[in-house]
Amino acid sequence: MALTQRDRDILDFERSWWTATSPKDVQIRERFELSATRYYQLLSELLEDGEAMSYDPLVVRRLQRQRDRRRRARLEPRVVEDDGGR
């Protein structure tokens, strides 16, 4: 299915949101009239969409790498240093 204008706008926003002075969640509410939760649900769906990859492969791959790093960090056990019983 072809990307909607909102889909393209989300990908464009992800390319440059950090250049603005307001927090990302505020920008999401103002620009898309969505809650941050709903925005991230839509973004997650876009990361699996071949049309999104064709539209902006650099942004999609960067976001996929970030998502995968966060997922691995949640799933991998944390290493606790032993202080030798002190």
PDB file of N, CA, C and O in Angstrom:
ATOM      1  N   MET A   1       0.841  -1.179   0.000  1.00  0.00           N
ATOM      2  CA  MET A   1       0.000   0.000   0.000  1.00  0.00           C
ATOM      3  C   MET A   1       0.892   1.250   0.000  1.00  0.00           C
ATOM      4  O   MET A   1       1.910   1.295   0.690  1.00  0.00           O
ATOM      5  N   ALA A   2       0.507   2.234  -0.760  1.00  0.00           N
ATOM      6  CA  ALA A   2       1.297   3.456  -0.897  1.00  0.00           C
ATOM      7  C   ALA A   2       1.282   4.256   0.412  1.00  0.00           C
ATOM      8  O   ALA A   2       0.320   4.200   1.179  1.00  0.00           O
ATOM      9  N   LEU A   3       2.355   4.992   0.646  1.00  0.00           N
ATOM     10  CA  LEU A   3       2.432   5.845   1.830  1.00  0.00           C
ATOM     11  C   LEU A   3       1.431   6.987   1.717  1.00  0.00           C
ATOM     12  O   LEU A   3       1.208   7.540   0.640  1.00  0.00           O
ATOM     13  N   THR A   4       0.841   7.323   2.846  1.00  0.00           N
ATOM     14  CA  THR A   4      -0.034   8.488   2.885  1.00  0.00           C
ATOM     15  C   THR A   4       0.828   9.729   3.098  1.00  0.00           C
ATOM     16  O   THR A   4       2.019   9.625   3.395  1.00  0.00           O
ATOM     17  N   GLN A   5       0.226  10.886   2.945  1.00  0.00           N
ATOM     18  CA  GLN A   5       0.958  12.125   3.205  1.00  0.00           C
ATOM     19  C   GLN A   5       1.412  12.168   4.663  1.00  0.00           C
ATOM     20  O   GLN A   5       2.519  12.622   4.955  1.00  0.00           O
ATOM     21  N   ARG A   6       0.565  11.700   5.575  1.00  0.00           N
ATOM     22  CA  ARG A   6       0.953  11.675   6.992  1.00  0.00           C
ATOM     23  C   ARG A   6       2.158  10.764   7.207  1.00  0.00           C
ATOM     24  O   ARG A   6       3.059  11.104   7.973  1.00  0.00           O
ATOM     25  N   ASP A   7       2.184   9.621   6.546  1.00  0.00           N
ATOM     26  CA  ASP A   7       3.336   8.714   6.651  1.00  0.00           C
ATOM     27  C   ASP A   7       4.617   9.418   6.208  1.00  0.00           C
ATOM     28  O   ASP A   7       5.640   9.342   6.890  1.00  0.00           O
ATOM     29  N   ARG A   8       4.559  10.094   5.083  1.00  0.00           N
ATOM     30  CA  ARG A   8       5.725  10.829   4.586  1.00  0.00           C
ATOM     31  C   ARG A   8       6.109  11.947   5.548  1.00  0.00           C
ATOM     32  O   ARG A   8       7.292  12.192   5.784  1.00  0.00           O
ATOM     33  N   ASP A   9       5.103  12.626   6.103  1.00  0.00           N
ATOM     34  CA  ASP A   9       5.366  13.700   7.065  1.00  0.00           C
ATOM     35  C   ASP A   9       6.061  13.166   8.318  1.00  0.00           C
ATOM     36  O   ASP A   9       6.948  13.822   8.864  1.00  0.00           O
ATOM     37  N   ILE A  10       5.661  11.981   8.772  1.00  0.00           N
ATOM     38  CA  ILE A  10       6.291  11.369   9.952  1.00  0.00           C
ATOM     39  C   ILE A  10       7.756  11.060   9.657  1.00  0.00           C
ATOM     40  O   ILE A  10       8.629  11.341  10.478  1.00  0.00           O
ATOM     41  N   LEU A  11       8.022  10.489   8.504  1.00  0.00           N
ATOM     42  CA  LEU A  11       9.410  10.183   8.147  1.00  0.00           C
ATOM     43  C   LEU A  11      10.235  11.454   7.990  1.00  0.00           C
ATOM     44  O   LEU A  11      11.394  11.501   8.402  1.00  0.00           O
ATOM     45  N   ASP A  12       9.643  12.477   7.399  1.00  0.00           N
ATOM     46  CA  ASP A  12      10.338  13.764   7.273  1.00  0.00           C
ATOM     47  C   ASP A  12      10.622  14.357   8.646  1.00  0.00           C
ATOM     48  O   ASP A  12      11.704  14.895   8.879  1.00  0.00           O
ATOM     49  N   PHE A  13       9.668  14.264   9.544  1.00  0.00           N
ATOM     50  CA  PHE A  13       9.826  14.777  10.906  1.00  0.00           C
ATOM     51  C   PHE A  13      10.962  14.048  11.616  1.00  0.00           C
ATOM     52  O   PHE A  13      11.768  14.677  12.302  1.00  0.00           O
ATOM     53  N   GLU A  14      11.032  12.736  11.460  1.00  0.00           N
ATOM     54  CA  GLU A  14      12.088  11.959  12.114  1.00  0.00           C
ATOM     55  C   GLU A  14      13.470  12.328  11.589  1.00  0.00           C
ATOM     56  O   GLU A  14      14.470  12.122  12.278  1.00  0.00           O
ATOM     57  N   ARG A  15      13.534  12.860  10.402  1.00  0.00           N
ATOM     58  CA  ARG A  15      14.810  13.268   9.829  1.00  0.00           C
ATOM     59  C   ARG A  15      15.371  14.508  10.526  1.00  0.00           C
ATOM     60  O   ARG A  15      16.585  14.707  10.550  1.00  0.00           O
ATOM     61  N   SER A  16      14.488  15.349  11.097  1.00  0.00           N
ATOM     62  CA  SER A  16      15.005  16.639  11.576  1.00  0.00           C
ATOM     63  C   SER A  16      14.360  17.195  12.840  1.00  0.00           C
ATOM     64  O   SER A  16      14.528  18.382  13.118  1.00  0.00           O
ATOM     65  N   TRP A  17      13.637  16.407  13.613  1.00  0.00           N
ATOM     66  CA  TRP A  17      12.917  16.951  14.767  1.00  0.00           C
ATOM     67  C   TRP A  17      13.844  17.596  15.783  1.00  0.00           C
ATOM     68  O   TRP A  17      13.436  18.535  16.465  1.00  0.00           O
ATOM     69  N   TRP A  18      15.081  17.122  15.907  1.00  0.00           N
ATOM     70  CA  TRP A  18      15.981  17.622  16.942  1.00  0.00           C
ATOM     71  C   TRP A  18      16.489  19.028  16.670  1.00  0.00           C
ATOM     72  O   TRP A  18      17.102  19.637  17.547  1.00  0.00           O
ATOM     73  N   THR A  19      16.253  19.553  15.485  1.00  0.00           N
ATOM     74  CA  THR A  19      16.707  20.910  15.185  1.00  0.00           C
ATOM     75  C   THR A  19      15.795  21.971  15.801  1.00  0.00           C
ATOM     76  O   THR A  19      16.182  23.137  15.885  1.00  0.00           O
ATOM     77  N   ALA A  20      14.609  21.593  16.228  1.00  0.00           N
ATOM     78  CA  ALA A  20      13.679  22.530  16.865  1.00  0.00           C
ATOM     79  C   ALA A  20      14.028  22.684  18.346  1.00  0.00           C
ATOM     80  O   ALA A  20      14.729  21.849  18.919  1.00  0.00           O
ATOM     81  N   THR A  21      13.540  23.742  18.945  1.00  0.00           N
ATOM     82  CA  THR A  21      13.859  24.009  20.352  1.00  0.00           C
ATOM     83  C   THR A  21      12.901  23.342  21.319  1.00  0.00           C
ATOM     84  O   THR A  21      13.249  23.162  22.487  1.00  0.00           O
ATOM     85  N   SER A  22      11.710  22.967  20.881  1.00  0.00           N
ATOM     86  CA  SER A  22      10.743  22.351  21.800  1.00  0.00           C
ATOM     87  C   SER A  22      10.951  20.835  21.869  1.00  0.00           C
ATOM     88  O   SER A  22      11.495  20.227  20.947  1.00  0.00           O
ATOM     89  N   PRO A  23      10.506  20.239  22.978  1.00  0.00           N
ATOM     90  CA  PRO A  23      10.643  18.785  23.136  1.00  0.00           C
ATOM     91  C   PRO A  23       9.885  18.024  22.040  1.00  0.00           C
ATOM     92  O   PRO A  23       8.907  18.519  21.480  1.00  0.00           O
ATOM     93  N   LYS A  24      10.358  16.829  21.758  1.00  0.00           N
ATOM     94  CA  LYS A  24       9.779  16.033  20.678  1.00  0.00           C
ATOM     95  C   LYS A  24       8.301  15.756  20.898  1.00  0.00           C
ATOM     96  O   LYS A  24       7.516  15.845  19.954  1.00  0.00           O
ATOM     97  N   ASP A  25       7.900  15.421  22.127  1.00  0.00           N
ATOM     98  CA  ASP A  25       6.489  15.105  22.364  1.00  0.00           C
ATOM     99  C   ASP A  25       5.595  16.317  22.112  1.00  0.00           C
ATOM    100  O   ASP A  25       4.463  16.158  21.654  1.00  0.00           O
ATOM    101  N   VAL A  26       6.078  17.516  22.401  1.00  0.00           N
ATOM    102  CA  VAL A  26       5.322  18.742  22.127  1.00  0.00           C
ATOM    103  C   VAL A  26       5.202  18.938  20.614  1.00  0.00           C
ATOM    104  O   VAL A  26       4.129  19.268  20.108  1.00  0.00           O
ATOM    105  N   GLN A  27       6.292  18.735  19.910  1.00  0.00           N
ATOM    106  CA  GLN A  27       6.257  18.861  18.453  1.00  0.00           C
ATOM    107  C   GLN A  27       5.287  17.863  17.836  1.00  0.00           C
ATOM    108  O   GLN A  27       4.567  18.199  16.896  1.00  0.00           O
ATOM    109  N   ILE A  28       5.263  16.641  18.357  1.00  0.00           N
ATOM    110  CA  ILE A  28       4.350  15.609  17.842  1.00  0.00           C
ATOM    111  C   ILE A  28       2.907  16.054  18.019  1.00  0.00           C
ATOM    112  O   ILE A  28       2.107  15.976  17.087  1.00  0.00           O
ATOM    113  N   ARG A  29       2.576  16.522  19.221  1.00  0.00           N
ATOM    114  CA  ARG A  29       1.205  16.978  19.478  1.00  0.00           C
ATOM    115  C   ARG A  29       0.820  18.138  18.560  1.00  0.00           C
ATOM    116  O   ARG A  29      -0.272  18.151  17.991  1.00  0.00           O
ATOM    117  N   GLU A  30       1.722  19.110  18.420  1.00  0.00           N
ATOM    118  CA  GLU A  30       1.408  20.290  17.613  1.00  0.00           C
ATOM    119  C   GLU A  30       1.337  19.977  16.123  1.00  0.00           C
ATOM    120  O   GLU A  30       0.439  20.457  15.431  1.00  0.00           O
ATOM    121  N   ARG A  31       2.257  19.193  15.638  1.00  0.00           N
ATOM    122  CA  ARG A  31       2.339  18.949  14.193  1.00  0.00           C
ATOM    123  C   ARG A  31       1.352  17.894  13.709  1.00  0.00           C
ATOM    124  O   ARG A  31       0.750  18.050  12.647  1.00  0.00           O
ATOM    125  N   PHE A  32       1.182  16.818  14.483  1.00  0.00           N
ATOM    126  CA  PHE A  32       0.374  15.698  14.018  1.00  0.00           C
ATOM    127  C   PHE A  32      -0.955  15.549  14.756  1.00  0.00           C
ATOM    128  O   PHE A  32      -1.815  14.773  14.340  1.00  0.00           O
ATOM    129  N   GLU A  33      -1.119  16.289  15.847  1.00  0.00           N
ATOM    130  CA  GLU A  33      -2.325  16.179  16.670  1.00  0.00           C
ATOM    131  C   GLU A  33      -2.540  14.733  17.125  1.00  0.00           C
ATOM    132  O   GLU A  33      -3.653  14.208  17.097  1.00  0.00           O
ATOM    133  N   LEU A  34      -1.443  14.114  17.543  1.00  0.00           N
ATOM    134  CA  LEU A  34      -1.450  12.739  18.042  1.00  0.00           C
ATOM    135  C   LEU A  34      -0.779  12.693  19.401  1.00  0.00           C
ATOM    136  O   LEU A  34       0.062  13.536  19.711  1.00  0.00           O
ATOM    137  N   SER A  35      -1.148  11.712  20.212  1.00  0.00           N
ATOM    138  CA  SER A  35      -0.388  11.465  21.432  1.00  0.00           C
ATOM    139  C   SER A  35       0.945  10.846  21.028  1.00  0.00           C
ATOM    140  O   SER A  35       1.069  10.277  19.943  1.00  0.00           O
ATOM    141  N   ALA A  36       1.921  10.957  21.887  1.00  0.00           N
ATOM    142  CA  ALA A  36       3.221  10.351  21.600  1.00  0.00           C
ATOM    143  C   ALA A  36       3.076   8.843  21.422  1.00  0.00           C
ATOM    144  O   ALA A  36       3.732   8.249  20.566  1.00  0.00           O
ATOM    145  N   THR A  37       2.219   8.227  22.228  1.00  0.00           N
ATOM    146  CA  THR A  37       2.010   6.777  22.128  1.00  0.00           C
ATOM    147  C   THR A  37       1.506   6.395  20.738  1.00  0.00           C
ATOM    148  O   THR A  37       2.039   5.478  20.114  1.00  0.00           O
ATOM    149  N   ARG A  38       0.491   7.089  20.260  1.00  0.00           N
ATOM    150  CA  ARG A  38      -0.068   6.779  18.942  1.00  0.00           C
ATOM    151  C   ARG A  38       0.950   7.066  17.839  1.00  0.00           C
ATOM    152  O   ARG A  38       1.047   6.308  16.874  1.00  0.00           O
ATOM    153  N   TYR A  39       1.699   8.145  17.975  1.00  0.00           N
ATOM    154  CA  TYR A  39       2.738   8.485  16.999  1.00  0.00           C
ATOM    155  C   TYR A  39       3.747   7.346  16.886  1.00  0.00           C
ATOM    156  O   TYR A  39       4.089   6.925  15.781  1.00  0.00           O
ATOM    157  N   TYR A  40       4.225   6.846  18.029  1.00  0.00           N
ATOM    158  CA  TYR A  40       5.227   5.776  17.994  1.00  0.00           C
ATOM    159  C   TYR A  40       4.647   4.467  17.475  1.00  0.00           C
ATOM    160  O   TYR A  40       5.376   3.662  16.895  1.00  0.00           O
ATOM    161  N   GLN A  41       3.348   4.237  17.672  1.00  0.00           N
ATOM    162  CA  GLN A  41       2.720   3.059  17.069  1.00  0.00           C
ATOM    163  C   GLN A  41       2.756   3.168  15.547  1.00  0.00           C
ATOM    164  O   GLN A  41       3.092   2.208  14.854  1.00  0.00           O
ATOM    165  N   LEU A  42       2.409   4.341  15.040  1.00  0.00           N
ATOM    166  CA  LEU A  42       2.433   4.555  13.591  1.00  0.00           C
ATOM    167  C   LEU A  42       3.853   4.458  13.043  1.00  0.00           C
ATOM    168  O   LEU A  42       4.082   3.861  11.991  1.00  0.00           O
ATOM    169  N   LEU A  43       4.797   5.045  13.758  1.00  0.00           N
ATOM    170  CA  LEU A  43       6.194   4.990  13.333  1.00  0.00           C
ATOM    171  C   LEU A  43       6.691   3.543  13.283  1.00  0.00           C
ATOM    172  O   LEU A  43       7.388   3.151  12.347  1.00  0.00           O
ATOM    173  N   SER A  44       6.332   2.770  14.282  1.00  0.00           N
ATOM    174  CA  SER A  44       6.742   1.365  14.323  1.00  0.00           C
ATOM    175  C   SER A  44       6.218   0.606  13.105  1.00  0.00           C
ATOM    176  O   SER A  44       6.930  -0.210  12.520  1.00  0.00           O
ATOM    177  N   GLU A  45       4.980   0.877  12.732  1.00  0.00           N
ATOM    178  CA  GLU A  45       4.418   0.235  11.540  1.00  0.00           C
ATOM    179  C   GLU A  45       5.181   0.667  10.285  1.00  0.00           C
ATOM    180  O   GLU A  45       5.426  -0.144   9.392  1.00  0.00           O
ATOM    181  N   LEU A  46       5.552   1.937  10.223  1.00  0.00           N
ATOM    182  CA  LEU A  46       6.286   2.435   9.060  1.00  0.00           C
ATOM    183  C   LEU A  46       7.647   1.761   8.915  1.00  0.00           C
ATOM    184  O   LEU A  46       8.122   1.550   7.799  1.00  0.00           O
ATOM    185  N   LEU A  47       8.269   1.424  10.033  1.00  0.00           N
ATOM    186  CA  LEU A  47       9.594   0.810   9.978  1.00  0.00           C
ATOM    187  C   LEU A  47       9.566  -0.568   9.336  1.00  0.00           C
ATOM    188  O   LEU A  47      10.610  -1.095   8.952  1.00  0.00           O
ATOM    189  N   GLU A  48       8.391  -1.150   9.217  1.00  0.00           N
ATOM    190  CA  GLU A  48       8.249  -2.464   8.582  1.00  0.00           C
ATOM    191  C   GLU A  48       7.662  -2.358   7.182  1.00  0.00           C
ATOM    192  O   GLU A  48       7.384  -3.376   6.547  1.00  0.00           O
ATOM    193  N   ASP A  49       7.474  -1.156   6.703  1.00  0.00           N
ATOM    194  CA  ASP A  49       6.818  -0.916   5.414  1.00  0.00           C
ATOM    195  C   ASP A  49       7.867  -0.703   4.323  1.00  0.00           C
ATOM    196  O   ASP A  49       8.707   0.190   4.431  1.00  0.00           O
ATOM    197  N   GLY A  50       7.817  -1.515   3.289  1.00  0.00           N
ATOM    198  CA  GLY A  50       8.749  -1.389   2.177  1.00  0.00           C
ATOM    199  C   GLY A  50       8.646  -0.057   1.461  1.00  0.00           C
ATOM    200  O   GLY A  50       9.641   0.445   0.940  1.00  0.00           O
ATOM    201  N   GLU A  51       7.456   0.521   1.429  1.00  0.00           N
ATOM    202  CA  GLU A  51       7.278   1.834   0.801  1.00  0.00           C
ATOM    203  C   GLU A  51       8.024   2.906   1.592  1.00  0.00           C
ATOM    204  O   GLU A  51       8.600   3.824   1.009  1.00  0.00           O
ATOM    205  N   ALA A  52       8.012   2.787   2.910  1.00  0.00           N
ATOM    206  CA  ALA A  52       8.741   3.744   3.753  1.00  0.00           C
ATOM    207  C   ALA A  52      10.240   3.610   3.488  1.00  0.00           C
ATOM    208  O   ALA A  52      10.953   4.610   3.412  1.00  0.00           O
ATOM    209  N   MET A  53      10.707   2.387   3.351  1.00  0.00           N
ATOM    210  CA  MET A  53      12.119   2.155   3.062  1.00  0.00           C
ATOM    211  C   MET A  53      12.491   2.782   1.713  1.00  0.00           C
ATOM    212  O   MET A  53      13.565   3.368   1.577  1.00  0.00           O
ATOM    213  N   SER A  54      11.630   2.664   0.744  1.00  0.00           N
ATOM    214  CA  SER A  54      11.889   3.268  -0.565  1.00  0.00           C
ATOM    215  C   SER A  54      11.877   4.792  -0.486  1.00  0.00           C
ATOM    216  O   SER A  54      12.659   5.461  -1.161  1.00  0.00           O
ATOM    217  N   TYR A  55      10.990   5.333   0.337  1.00  0.00           N
ATOM    218  CA  TYR A  55      10.860   6.786   0.462  1.00  0.00           C
ATOM    219  C   TYR A  55      12.083   7.414   1.131  1.00  0.00           C
ATOM    220  O   TYR A  55      12.613   8.417   0.653  1.00  0.00           O
ATOM    221  N   ASP A  56      12.527   6.815   2.244  1.00  0.00           N
ATOM    222  CA  ASP A  56      13.670   7.397   2.966  1.00  0.00           C
ATOM    223  C   ASP A  56      14.467   6.290   3.647  1.00  0.00           C
ATOM    224  O   ASP A  56      14.329   6.076   4.852  1.00  0.00           O
ATOM    225  N   PRO A  57      15.301   5.584   2.881  1.00  0.00           N
ATOM    226  CA  PRO A  57      16.017   4.436   3.439  1.00  0.00           C
ATOM    227  C   PRO A  57      16.962   4.800   4.587  1.00  0.00           C
ATOM    228  O   PRO A  57      17.129   4.002   5.509  1.00  0.00           O
ATOM    229  N   LEU A  58      17.575   5.967   4.555  1.00  0.00           N
ATOM    230  CA  LEU A  58      18.512   6.332   5.629  1.00  0.00           C
ATOM    231  C   LEU A  58      17.798   6.494   6.964  1.00  0.00           C
ATOM    232  O   LEU A  58      18.268   5.993   7.986  1.00  0.00           O
ATOM    233  N   VAL A  59      16.678   7.185   6.959  1.00  0.00           N
ATOM    234  CA  VAL A  59      15.924   7.381   8.198  1.00  0.00           C
ATOM    235  C   VAL A  59      15.371   6.056   8.693  1.00  0.00           C
ATOM    236  O   VAL A  59      15.477   5.749   9.881  1.00  0.00           O
ATOM    237  N   VAL A  60      14.789   5.274   7.811  1.00  0.00           N
ATOM    238  CA  VAL A  60      14.191   4.003   8.223  1.00  0.00           C
ATOM    239  C   VAL A  60      15.256   3.069   8.798  1.00  0.00           C
ATOM    240  O   VAL A  60      15.034   2.453   9.841  1.00  0.00           O
ATOM    241  N   ARG A  61      16.387   2.958   8.146  1.00  0.00           N
ATOM    242  CA  ARG A  61      17.452   2.076   8.668  1.00  0.00           C
ATOM    243  C   ARG A  61      17.985   2.570  10.011  1.00  0.00           C
ATOM    244  O   ARG A  61      18.237   1.770  10.913  1.00  0.00           O
ATOM    245  N   ARG A  62      18.157   3.887  10.145  1.00  0.00           N
ATOM    246  CA  ARG A  62      18.640   4.446  11.422  1.00  0.00           C
ATOM    247  C   ARG A  62      17.653   4.119  12.548  1.00  0.00           C
ATOM    248  O   ARG A  62      18.059   3.705  13.634  1.00  0.00           O
ATOM    249  N   LEU A  63      16.372   4.305  12.285  1.00  0.00           N
ATOM    250  CA  LEU A  63      15.367   4.034  13.307  1.00  0.00           C
ATOM    251  C   LEU A  63      15.276   2.539  13.610  1.00  0.00           C
ATOM    252  O   LEU A  63      15.062   2.157  14.760  1.00  0.00           O
ATOM    253  N   GLN A  64      15.432   1.702  12.608  1.00  0.00           N
ATOM    254  CA  GLN A  64      15.437   0.255  12.842  1.00  0.00           C
ATOM    255  C   GLN A  64      16.623  -0.141  13.717  1.00  0.00           C
ATOM    256  O   GLN A  64      16.477  -0.964  14.621  1.00  0.00           O
ATOM    257  N   ARG A  65      17.794   0.438  13.457  1.00  0.00           N
ATOM    258  CA  ARG A  65      18.973   0.132  14.284  1.00  0.00           C
ATOM    259  C   ARG A  65      18.745   0.574  15.733  1.00  0.00           C
ATOM    260  O   ARG A  65      19.075  -0.156  16.667  1.00  0.00           O
ATOM    261  N   GLN A  66      18.185   1.760  15.914  1.00  0.00           N
ATOM    262  CA  GLN A  66      17.903   2.242  17.272  1.00  0.00           C
ATOM    263  C   GLN A  66      16.921   1.317  17.982  1.00  0.00           C
ATOM    264  O   GLN A  66      17.118   0.962  19.144  1.00  0.00           O
ATOM    265  N   ARG A  67      15.872   0.934  17.280  1.00  0.00           N
ATOM    266  CA  ARG A  67      14.875   0.028  17.854  1.00  0.00           C
ATOM    267  C   ARG A  67      15.507  -1.304  18.233  1.00  0.00           C
ATOM    268  O   ARG A  67      15.237  -1.842  19.307  1.00  0.00           O
ATOM    269  N   ASP A  68      16.345  -1.832  17.352  1.00  0.00           N
ATOM    270  CA  ASP A  68      16.977  -3.120  17.616  1.00  0.00           C
ATOM    271  C   ASP A  68      17.945  -3.039  18.791  1.00  0.00           C
ATOM    272  O   ASP A  68      18.021  -3.978  19.584  1.00  0.00           O
ATOM    273  N   ARG A  69      18.691  -1.933  18.923  1.00  0.00           N
ATOM    274  CA  ARG A  69      19.584  -1.760  20.075  1.00  0.00           C
ATOM    275  C   ARG A  69      18.795  -1.708  21.383  1.00  0.00           C
ATOM    276  O   ARG A  69      19.182  -2.327  22.373  1.00  0.00           O
ATOM    277  N   ARG A  70      17.689  -0.967  21.380  1.00  0.00           N
ATOM    278  CA  ARG A  70      16.862  -0.889  22.596  1.00  0.00           C
ATOM    279  C   ARG A  70      16.282  -2.259  22.942  1.00  0.00           C
ATOM    280  O   ARG A  70      16.227  -2.641  24.111  1.00  0.00           O
ATOM    281  N   ARG A  71      15.855  -2.989  21.923  1.00  0.00           N
ATOM    282  CA  ARG A  71      15.275  -4.318  22.142  1.00  0.00           C
ATOM    283  C   ARG A  71      16.316  -5.267  22.738  1.00  0.00           C
ATOM    284  O   ARG A  71      16.026  -5.998  23.685  1.00  0.00           O
ATOM    285  N   ARG A  72      17.534  -5.252  22.178  1.00  0.00           N
ATOM    286  CA  ARG A  72      18.607  -6.102  22.704  1.00  0.00           C
ATOM    287  C   ARG A  72      18.951  -5.721  24.138  1.00  0.00           C
ATOM    288  O   ARG A  72      19.172  -6.598  24.973  1.00  0.00           O
ATOM    289  N   ALA A  73      18.999  -4.430  24.431  1.00  0.00           N
ATOM    290  CA  ALA A  73      19.333  -3.978  25.788  1.00  0.00           C
ATOM    291  C   ALA A  73      18.296  -4.470  26.798  1.00  0.00           C
ATOM    292  O   ALA A  73      18.637  -4.794  27.935  1.00  0.00           O
ATOM    293  N   ARG A  74      17.030  -4.525  26.379  1.00  0.00           N
ATOM    294  CA  ARG A  74      15.983  -5.014  27.285  1.00  0.00           C
ATOM    295  C   ARG A  74      16.094  -6.515  27.497  1.00  0.00           C
ATOM    296  O   ARG A  74      15.810  -7.008  28.589  1.00  0.00           O
ATOM    297  N   LEU A  75      16.499  -7.241  26.475  1.00  0.00           N
ATOM    298  CA  LEU A  75      16.485  -8.700  26.533  1.00  0.00           C
ATOM    299  C   LEU A  75      17.762  -9.307  27.102  1.00  0.00           C
ATOM    300  O   LEU A  75      17.727 -10.398  27.671  1.00  0.00           O
ATOM    301  N   GLU A  76      18.885  -8.617  26.955  1.00  0.00           N
ATOM    302  CA  GLU A  76      20.148  -9.172  27.438  1.00  0.00           C
ATOM    303  C   GLU A  76      20.260  -8.981  28.943  1.00  0.00           C
ATOM    304  O   GLU A  76      19.908  -7.924  29.467  1.00  0.00           O
ATOM    305  N   PRO A  77      20.749 -10.004  29.639  1.00  0.00           N
ATOM    306  CA  PRO A  77      20.899  -9.866  31.099  1.00  0.00           C
ATOM    307  C   PRO A  77      21.987  -8.846  31.418  1.00  0.00           C
ATOM    308  O   PRO A  77      22.987  -8.723  30.710  1.00  0.00           O
ATOM    309  N   ARG A  78      21.761  -8.137  32.483  1.00  0.00           N
ATOM    310  CA  ARG A  78      22.756  -7.153  32.916  1.00  0.00           C
ATOM    311  C   ARG A  78      23.852  -7.858  33.696  1.00  0.00           C
ATOM    312  O   ARG A  78      23.588  -8.776  34.472  1.00  0.00           O
ATOM    313  N   VAL A  79      25.078  -7.419  33.483  1.00  0.00           N
ATOM    314  CA  VAL A  79      26.228  -7.975  34.178  1.00  0.00           C
ATOM    315  C   VAL A  79      26.428  -7.192  35.467  1.00  0.00           C
ATOM    316  O   VAL A  79      26.543  -5.967  35.450  1.00  0.00           O
ATOM    317  N   VAL A  80      26.469  -7.914  36.586  1.00  0.00           N
ATOM    318  CA  VAL A  80      26.684  -7.277  37.880  1.00  0.00           C
ATOM    319  C   VAL A  80      28.122  -7.565  38.311  1.00  0.00           C
ATOM    320  O   VAL A  80      28.549  -8.719  38.365  1.00  0.00           O
ATOM    321  N   GLU A  81      28.849  -6.513  38.611  1.00  0.00           N
ATOM    322  CA  GLU A  81      30.240  -6.653  39.037  1.00  0.00           C
ATOM    323  C   GLU A  81      30.280  -7.180  40.469  1.00  0.00           C
ATOM    324  O   GLU A  81      29.538  -6.704  41.328  1.00  0.00           O
ATOM    325  N   ASP A  82      31.140  -8.155  40.724  1.00  0.00           N
ATOM    326  CA  ASP A  82      31.325  -8.698  42.068  1.00  0.00           C
ATOM    327  C   ASP A  82      32.417  -7.881  42.750  1.00  0.00           C
ATOM    328  O   ASP A  82      33.520  -7.748  42.220  1.00  0.00           O
ATOM    329  N   ASP A  83      32.109  -7.332  43.931  1.00  0.00           N
ATOM    330  CA  ASP A  83      33.092  -6.508  44.628  1.00  0.00           C
ATOM    331  C   ASP A  83      33.945  -7.323  45.599  1.00  0.00           C
ATOM    332  O   ASP A  83      34.623  -6.753  46.454  1.00  0.00           O
ATOM    333  N   GLY A  84      33.918  -8.619  45.477  1.00  0.00           N
ATOM    334  CA  GLY A  84      34.750  -9.484  46.303  1.00  0.00           C
ATOM    335  C   GLY A  84      34.255  -9.632  47.745  1.00  0.00           C
ATOM    336  O   GLY A  84      35.028  -9.990  48.634  1.00  0.00           O
ATOM    337  N   GLY A  85      32.972  -9.357  47.977  1.00  0.00           N
ATOM    338  CA  GLY A  85      32.408  -9.532  49.319  1.00  0.00           C
ATOM    339  C   GLY A  85      32.703  -8.378  50.268  1.00  0.00           C
ATOM    340  O   GLY A  85      32.509  -8.520  51.476  1.00  0.00           O
ATOM    341  N   ARG A  86      33.145  -7.291  49.781  1.00  0.00           N
ATOM    342  CA  ARG A  86      33.440  -6.137  50.648  1.00  0.00           C
ATOM    343  C   ARG A  86      32.228  -5.413  51.071  1.00  0.00           C
ATOM    344  O   ARG A  86      32.322  -4.425  51.800  1.00  0.00           O
TER     345      ARG A  86
END
